[in-house]
Amino acid sequence: MKLLRYRPGPGMMVSAAFIGPGTVTACTLAGANFGFALLWALVFATGTTVILQSFAIRIALVTQLGLAEAMLKTVTSPVIRALAALLLISALVLGNAAYEAGNMSGAALGLEAINGGPLAFGIAPVILIIALFASAMLIFSKPKWIENILIMLVMLMSAAFLLTFLLIRPDLGALLRGFVPAIPEGGLMTAIALIGTTIVPYNLFLHAASVRERWDKEQLPEAQLDNSISIGIGGLVSMTILATAAASLFGSGKTIESAVDMAQQLTPLFGSLATVTLGAGLFAAGLTSAITAPLATGYIVQEIFKYSNSRRPFQVGALIVIATGTLASLLGYRPVELIFIAQIANGLLLPIVAIFLLRLANNNELLGSHVNGLRANILGGAILLVTSALGFRLVARALGFWP
């Protein structure tokens, strides 16, 4: 009965955030290079995201604090608190600025895929329009408007990628075998990238801030239901992208660097409709993430530099990300390689994020009776062990200690 009463909420903003051009790129490369073999990594990443985001939601609704506020509140030393705040702002502002460049470029590339080639007026006007649209949304719109627009774009994006997947009609037997955990030769970095592109640190802060504007502690079950359904939809979209690439490109011998390359390969095989739907999905993915990356940064800066009745820190943080990303895009920044590396970095940072959340979720002073139970701690510990093992193996192989 709860499902019948379900209405999309802030969880959809998290799906909008992690299904950006980086996710589309990572899933496309995974499918093109390894077929369906790494679908299990997306299942693990989706489940992990649901669990970690549930911790963030509970912390936010019970304490009525943002995640940055809660983190800094547990640090007693003023010097360490100031250094932690500086590190947090630097990492997320710089990281999100890099993602923003990829988001804007990705949205423009989606339009090129729909067009069937380069746009007559180039991509610079598209990037500027996206930057102006994102700026207006974040400065002048109400949070509920932003949420509704992002939900609409996620629905468009989901429909576009799902339709492309159905047009390809993949081998179901091969697809099902991809859910059995195994890392193919040379697939470790890609597996970690798939995890890193789904479990994005800034989404934890975004989700914690946005749920407080809609629910209170008594509505925690409703918030958790929204989290599970919304993240589940996002994970399903990622899996359809990977499966589409696997069915259409794996074993073809073609060099694929992005979803646009995949779109160009689909036309002779499956007709122009597949190319158009894939391009529409990529455009929506870039546009949604171009809004959520500066939105999350704004929330974090607002929490750290907390002024009563002032949105100035939020606006400054958000606009810095948009301006930096726009400049990088207009200067010809090529996002594919850097985004892929960033996803790997996210995968390596995940154990640190998991430790931080587990510590807060078990803080009796902050959460009282809402601290983690045994099952939540077992799940959190398992996530920490698996992600730490993946990260350790990657570093060990890079240093030559692991074959």
Buried (B, 14 or more C-beta within 10 A) or exposed (E): EEEEEBEBBBBBBBBBBBBBBBBBBBBBBBBBBBBBBBBBBBBBBBBBBBBBBBBBBBBBBBBEBBBBBBBBBBBEEEEEBEEBBEEBBEEBBBBBBBBBBBBBBBBBBBBBBBEEEEBEEEBBEBBBEBBEBBBEBBBEBEBEEBBBBBBBBBBBBBBBBBBBBEBBEBEEEBBEBBEEBEBEEEBBBBBBBBBBBBBBBBBBBBBBBBBBEBBEEEEBEBBBBBBBBBBBBBBBBBBBBBBBBBBBBBEEEEEBBBBBBBBBBBBEBBEEEBBBBBBBBBBBBBBBBBBBBBBBBBBBBBBBBEEEEEEEBBBBBBBBBBBBBBBBBBEEBEBBEBBBBBBBBBBBBBBBBBEBBBEBBBBEEBBEEBBBEEEBBEBBEEBBEBBBEBBBBBEEEEEEEEE
